[in-house]
Amino acid sequence: MNKPSTWLKFGLFSVGLGQSFAFVLVPPLARDLGLSVVETATIFSISAVAWALTSGSWGRASDRYGRRNIAVIGLIGYSISIIALITPLFLVEKNILSFVYLLPLLILGRLINGLIGSATRPAAFAYVADTSNRSKRTKKFARLESSFLIGTIMGPMVGGFLFLYSKSLPFYLFSLCGFIAAIGIFISFPKNNSFVTKTEKVVDKLSYKDKSVWPFLLIAALASFCQASLLQSIGFYITDVFSNEKDLPLVISLTFTLLSISTVVSQYIFTDLKPVANNKLLIYGTFLISISYIFAAFSSSIALFYLAIMVNGFGSGMFRPANASSLSLAQTPDNQGKAAGYLGSVMPIGHILVPIIAMPIYQYQPEYLFFFSASLCFISLLFIIGHPILRNHEQASVITD
């Protein structure tokens, strides 16, 4: 555990633990206490706005002040936000805190994650870009992403078990993991970060409008909306459509687990075991994600819904590392942090738009939300096939410089 990359992976793993368990627990618990579906989605939406506004700045800061410092700040922010998010729920549940304060405090708790927790991801991916060969960039990014996804698998599993013993214990434990990761990163990183550029003029040249940036951001934004719509509606959809199932919290947790496992397996197969070119990963991944939403809409049983979720995970496992790697490979070493920050800033767009677009569609007819997401994925697929930068970006793990 003395390698910086190992601590970065543990840090993202810790974030995955808390984030996934919060998505599983907070929406149903908040609705049981009296908040509406839209109010619950707004909690995550406001945080996503903060994330989108600050991620690019954190990425630029990591170029100037070092990956270590920014990653540590982000993990500390995440750890604090987990406690700040869950505490009001338990206080209202025990009648210690008035219900009128619940929504503002939940927004505040989640906002901490959006403003400060957003620093970790761009710093971590920029560090991997700094220290990896171009021929292995996709593989390295996939492994870093897998650390987060494994955390999302373990979060509902470990958290669900600990929740039976104490409702607050999982959140305090996941928060502690974040603090430990921050300490590990601070100690293990070299004091002199040779990857920090001293020429700010070079760093500041990169814009999100550049032709080497905006196509990747556009497809990432569309994928973000579809993914956020799915994540924030899974609990509601299973509760509303498959209400006859026993142990609904367990069923919901298993859905998140299957989604994460299938994503990790897909990343391992297509970026490590049998590497595929990035442009093909983008096309195949987007196609599978689109099909998965159609499957989900027509699922007549929880087993078929599980299958749709697994297909979605396989598609995400192809798309996400390929898009991040392609964007990174299109940039100079001096702009890795800023590029990662730009990508991080569009990823929360889905959570921003969910209460405005997705939830009204869901309230009208739950299945329509899946059809809408499938349509967006199909549009993204056509864009990937038609745009020359995306279509011709063939960099894969097996390709050498």
Protein Blocks (a to p, Z undefined) as FASTA:
>chain_A
ZZfklmmmmmmmmmmmmmmmmmmmmmmmmmmnopafklmmmmmmmmmmmmmmmmmmmmmm
mmmnojklmmmmmmmmmmmmmmmmmmmmmmmmnomacfklmmmmmmmmmmmmmmmmmmmm
mmmmmmmmmmpcfklmmmmmmmmmmmmmmmmmmmmmmmmmmmmmomklmmmmmmmmmmmm
mmmmmmmpcfblckbcfblklmmmpcfkbmklmmmmmmmmmmmmmmmmmmmmmmmmmmmm
mmmbghkllmmmmmmmmmmmmmmmmmmmmmmmmgcdfklmmmmmmmmmmmmmmmmmmpcb
fklmmmmmmmmmmmmmmmmmmmmmmmmmmpcfklmmmmmmmmmmmmmmmmmmmmmmmmmm
mmmomklmmmmmmmmmmmmmmmmmmpmklmmmmbcfklcZZ
